[in-house]
Amino acid sequence: MAGLWPPQNETPVHTITVSLDSWHAMIALPHENRSADSGLRTERNPSDSEPQSSALAPQHLFEEWGYAEQAWYLEGRTEVTGIIRALFWPTPGVIEVGVHDRVWADRTPQPPAERFFFQVSAEGYARLLHYLQSSIADSKPVLTAGSSRFYQATRFYHLFHHCHQYAALALREAGLPLSPSWALTRNLFAMQLRRAEQLAKKAAAPEAP
């Protein structure tokens, strides 16, 4: 969105991290103990399985958001017919919100993984957060696993709306020049993220005298 990204010099910015492994995309934000308008709370609690060391300062935690098909990701319905179901038939999706001390690219069991860093303006960050929160249909989790909570998504999962397009839509709200319709695959999404990184570097480079 014109004028929203990249952020202007000397304006407050927020750094976000996008992780891509072989199959999945996740967006990591600086963790904050907050209560969203929807009532969603993402702070860690004593039952969470992530390290509880007091040396782990809040600024070293990440709040990660992702999107997946409920039957595949939570119910283990990963048979061959599950691939056909997930891609070619609209099925319920879930939003994962987790609090971790490492981003998904550093934790994934499905390498290779890449990470992309972007700075967004305060307005862009607010728009991004609003989009992520509004993608949750019900603030009551359908499952809690470790430090991750899974919520019913407002949109169904299918070939034209999966984790890469979910991430692209969210990042576009922050102003990044991404096309969700061209994020059909991991490689196509990664190409757009690399291009955005290059545009950010170019905008930050001082002009030649």
C-alpha positions, 0 to 999 in steps of 0.5 A, a space after each residue: 500500500 502506497 505510503 505505508 511501507 517501507 516506513 519513513 525514516 525517524 518513525 517508530 518501527 516494528 520488526 517482524 520475521 517470516 519463516 518458511 520451511 519446506 511446506 509451512 509459513 509462519 509470521 513472528 511478532 515481538 511478544 507482548 502480554 496483551 488481550 486482543 479485542 476478541 478476548 484472545 490472550 497469548 501470554 505463556 502460562 505455567 502449563 506451557 512446555 517452553 523453557 520457563 527460565 527467568 533469564 528469558 526476557 520478554 523481548 526475546 520471545 516471539 508470538 508466532 501466527 500460522 494457518 493450517 487445515 484442521 483435519 491434517 494438522 490437528 486430527 492426523 488425517 494425512 493419508 493420500 486422500 487427505 491431500 486431495 481433500 485439503 487442496 480441492 475441497 474447502 475444509 475448516 482451517 485453524 489459526 495457530 498462535 504460539 509463544 516461543 524463544 526461537 522462530 519457526 525457521 529455527 525449530 522446524 522439523 522440515 528443513 530447509 528453512 528461510 527467514 525474512 526480516 521486515 520493518 513495518 510502521 506503527 500503522 502497518 503493524 496495527 493493521 497486520 495485528 488486526 488482520 491476524 486477530 480477525 482471522 480467528 472465528 472464536 477466541 476459545 481454543 480448539 486445542 492447546 499444545 505446549 505453548 501453542 493454541 489453535 483457534 477456529 479460522 474464519 476462512 476455509 482451507 483450500 488450494 487458493 487459501 492456505 498458509 502461504 496465502 494467509 501470510 501474504 494477505 496479512 503482510 500485505 495489510 502491513 503494506 508489503 508489496 505482496 500478491 496472495 494470488 501469486 503465493 500458490 507455492 512456497 517458492 513463489 511466496 519466497 520469491 516475493 519475500 526476497 523482492 520485498 527485502 531488496 526493495 526495503 534495502 534499496 529504500 534504506 540506502 542513502 542516495 548518492 550525492 
